[in-house]
Amino acid sequence: METDHKKRLAELEAEETLLTFGRFDFSEAWRIGGLLVDAAPAPVAIRIVLADRVLFAASLDGTSADNEIWLDLKMRAVKQFGHSSLWLHHHLRARGRTLADVPSVLRPMADHGGGFPIRIGAQVVGAIGVSGLPHEEDHRLIVQALEKVLL
């Protein structure tokens, strides 16, 4: 089945607008991190960062160093583009492009789901990352945890 990248992009933008915080601190990071650990259907690595400070990190049994590398790559995409790494994936595909076509990418990053921006209002102040599931599922796991906290 062919993905409608433009439609998916609009859905992701709506999600990001909806899932914003009034404030974000250590207690929020731990609450979300705990929800992610509890809801993970398979081994995942999780990282929650606020202003380049790691507030929560967990690597469940069955993960590997590769998951940490994927977290780095996804988090860099969120930091550079200010959107989820899945948004970047669909944003590029909707234009018939890939990450290799973007000249502004100076550091390695990934356009696979599993990196999500932490926003306070319109400002991106950090990111939540999950690695270990298929990329749409990594993204969905984060969104479901955020919905429990924010909605």
C-alpha positions in Angstrom: 0.0 0.0 0.0 1.4 3.4 -1.1 1.8 5.9 1.7 0.2 9.3 1.2 3.1 11.4 2.5 1.3 14.7 2.3 -1.7 13.4 4.3 0.6 11.8 6.9 2.6 15.0 7.1 -0.5 17.0 8.0 -1.4 14.4 10.6 2.0 14.7 12.2 1.9 18.5 12.2 -1.5 18.4 14.0 -0.1 16.0 16.6 2.9 18.2 17.3 0.6 21.2 17.7 -1.6 19.3 20.1 1.1 17.7 22.2 2.7 20.8 23.7 3.6 21.5 27.3 3.0 24.5 29.5 6.2 23.5 31.4 8.6 20.6 31.3 11.0 19.4 33.9 12.6 16.4 35.5 9.3 15.0 36.9 7.5 15.2 33.5 10.5 13.4 31.9 10.3 10.6 34.5 6.6 10.3 34.2 6.8 10.0 30.4 9.8 7.7 30.6 7.9 5.4 32.9 4.9 5.3 30.6 7.2 4.4 27.7 8.9 1.6 29.6 5.6 0.2 30.8 4.0 0.4 27.3 6.9 -0.9 25.2 5.7 -4.0 23.4 9.3 -5.1 22.8 12.8 -4.1 23.9 13.4 -0.4 23.3 15.9 2.3 24.2 14.5 5.6 25.5 16.0 9.0 26.0 14.4 12.3 27.1 16.5 15.4 26.7 15.8 19.0 27.8 18.2 21.6 26.5 20.9 19.0 25.8 20.5 17.5 29.3 19.5 13.9 29.6 16.6 13.8 32.1 15.6 10.1 31.5 17.3 7.2 29.7 16.6 3.5 29.7 17.7 0.6 27.6 15.5 -2.4 28.1 16.9 -5.9 28.1 17.3 -7.0 24.5 18.5 -3.6 23.1 22.0 -3.0 21.8 24.5 -0.2 21.2 22.8 0.2 17.8 19.7 1.5 19.5 21.7 4.2 21.2 23.2 5.2 17.8 19.6 5.4 16.4 18.6 7.6 19.3 21.4 10.0 18.6 20.5 10.2 14.9 16.8 10.7 15.6 17.4 13.3 18.3 19.7 15.3 15.9 16.9 15.4 13.3 14.5 16.8 15.9 17.1 19.4 17.1 17.9 20.6 13.6 14.4 20.6 12.0 12.3 21.3 15.1 9.8 18.5 14.2 9.6 14.8 14.8 12.0 12.6 12.9 8.9 10.9 11.4 7.7 14.4 10.2 11.1 14.8 8.5 10.6 11.4 6.8 7.2 12.3 5.3 8.2 15.9 4.6 11.0 14.7 2.4 9.1 11.8 0.8 6.2 14.2 -0.1 8.7 16.1 -2.1 10.3 13.1 -3.7 13.4 13.6 -1.7 15.5 11.8 0.9 17.8 13.0 3.7 20.8 12.7 1.3 19.2 15.5 -0.8 19.2 18.1 2.0 22.4 20.2 1.8 21.9 21.7 5.3 22.5 18.4 7.0 26.0 18.7 8.4 25.9 16.0 11.0 24.6 12.4 10.6 20.9 12.1 11.5 18.0 9.8 10.7 14.6 10.6 9.1 12.9 7.6 10.8 10.2 7.8 13.4 11.1 7.7 17.0 12.3 11.3 17.7 9.6 13.7 19.0 10.0 17.4 20.0 9.3 18.7 23.4 7.6 22.0 22.9 6.7 24.6 25.4 4.2 26.7 23.4 5.8 27.1 20.0 9.4 26.6 21.2 11.2 23.3 20.9 13.1 22.8 24.2 14.1 19.2 23.9 13.2 15.8 22.5 12.0 12.3 23.3 13.5 9.4 21.5 12.6 5.7 21.2 14.5 3.1 19.2 13.8 -0.6 18.8 10.4 -0.9 17.0 9.6 -0.3 13.4 9.8 3.5 13.0 6.1 4.3 12.8 5.7 2.2 16.0 8.5 4.1 17.8 6.7 7.3 17.0 3.3 5.9 18.0 4.7 4.8 21.4 5.8 8.3 22.2 2.6 9.9 21.0 0.5 7.5 23.1 2.5 8.4 26.2 2.2 12.1 25.5 -1.5 11.8 25.0 -1.8 10.2 28.5 0.1 13.1 30.1 -1.3 16.0 28.1 -4.9 15.1 27.1 
